[in-house]
Amino acid sequence: MAGDTFEVLVRERTELAAGVIGLELVAPDGGALPPAEPGAHIDLILPSGLVRQFSLCGAPDDRAGTWRIAVLREPGGRGGSVEVHDEVAADMRLRAAGPRNRFPLLPADDLLFIAGGIGITPLLPMLAEAERRGSRWHLVYGGRTRASMAFLTELARYGDRVTVVPQDEYGLLDLDGVLSGAPAGGRVYCCGPEPLLQAVRERCDALPQVTLHTERFSAAARDAVPEGTDTSFEAVLERSGKTVLVPAGTSVLKALRNAGVAVLASCEEGTCGTCETTVLQGTPEHRDSLLTPDEHAAGDLMLICVSRSRGPRLVLDL
Ligand code: FES
């Protein structure tokens, strides 16, 4: 939720693979952190104030009440992963929000998991859950080199249900071969870099018998905003008792910040969900590329970094 954060303690920092570190997070008072379903992620507020999402990669029963994340150092990224690698150490306290789950593991008899590099993280707890449910499943895990691929030791316990494909040994994943045997009614869960997601999407479009689930990391193309719809309106913050004018051309997020209201945001382009806010009254005009059509139609949630109001007033749970 856009405003609610709490403190977490980094209990342990470990090297998981070349360029990948793992952090174990616990509640500083020794209590339990909120439970998370497989596929869930958290928002972590880094020492600089940057907010980044990280998938939780601990199995549901594994050290209940603690969270595990894995972070790939991405020097060409937006700075968050490098900051985690360079600045975050054991015993440090950070603030966090969540967990939230936009990548849930739905019931299916047959599951195919496809991971590219650090995309293994949300899939790892799904494997444990698939085992628990007694589903038939297989994981195909690609990476640049074996040394750069996290969790290989942990995955070894699953035997031949896991196929490890380091690119320097075997080349790129043979997606046509991997997907050709996908059984009718099965679900494909894929996480990794955008070119992998795109390649899997294209192939699954031609396979009506399977349902593909991915996480979106970048904004989808949006229709142009109809002329005249970008008008000013009032945002009433129910819990803090404030009313803020949102001028035309200014996002709700910016207007709130300008008014001194602290709200959590990360991508600021309607793709990550960090700024998700409950709408108590009024009708949002959705401009995000994350919420589902059903969620848009329901109108009780909005991403305040991009979405606006259809009417003169929105009442928000802030
Ligand atoms: Fe990412 Fe609003 S900050 S969706």
Residues whose N, C-alpha, C, O or C-beta is under 5 A from the ligand:
A	BS01	FES	A265 S266 C267 E268 E269 G270 T271 C272 G273 T274 C275 L303 C305
